[in-house]
Amino acid sequence: MKIPSFRIALLAALLPASAFAAAVQDDDVDPAKIDVRDAIACRLDAPTYAGFANAVAGDDAMAAKLGWKPVKSTNFLLKEYDLPAPITVAGAYSTRRIAFTSSGILAILDEPDPEVVAGKEKIENAMGSDGLVDALVASGKVTRAQAEAEIKFRKFLGERVISDVTDPADGDHFRAHTRIALNVSNATTHPGKTLYGCSYKIDLLDKEGNPL
């Protein structure tokens, strides 16, 4: 059962922030009926995703029932699983490894250059990864080629917003701000990999529109 937007706004007004996220999740979600590829590709609404993520990532027994095997992650920000069978995401990338973050879900792809995946999704790098290279070149101590060869890891972090809705849109009310975005990134903890997935965020806003 999807939660009507007016109910989300009402919950935002009545509940403390700690209880709000749990309250807006769709309790009728059957994790077995959710295609993880839809979650990764931002094809779910935020309450449905919240119900799915809470059911699976919050319950090892449920993950086991789905055939998901927990994997010890080298990144404390990720809760990783091996799926029982490969899935195809981002066009043609096949993987069995996925991970939950605090606000979304990622597929871990065997692609060393995130620019390749990001370019197809029209996602730009927000990190300005050439800054360190430019600084080294400006020092006059190395050439650009030498600097680029020296810096093995180039951080990529970008997103494309799929949905950004505040409900009610305006007025003297408590409101709920829902933002869904497709993400591409990399991390030093996962060399040679690209992290591709979706973030689903629901934030409370006060009557002036400021986050609570």
Buried (B, 14 or more C-beta within 10 A) or exposed (E): EEBEEEBBBBBBBEBEEEEBBEBBBBEEBEBEEBEBBBBBBBBBBBBBBBBBBBBBBEEEEBBEEBEBEEBEBEBEEBBBBEBEEEBEBBEEBEBBBBBBBEBBBBBBBEBEEBBBBBEEBEBBBEBEBBEBBEEBBEEEEBEEEEBBEEBEEBBBBBBBEBEEEBBBEEEEBBBBBBBBBBBBBBBEEBEEBBBBBBBBBBBBBEEEEEEE
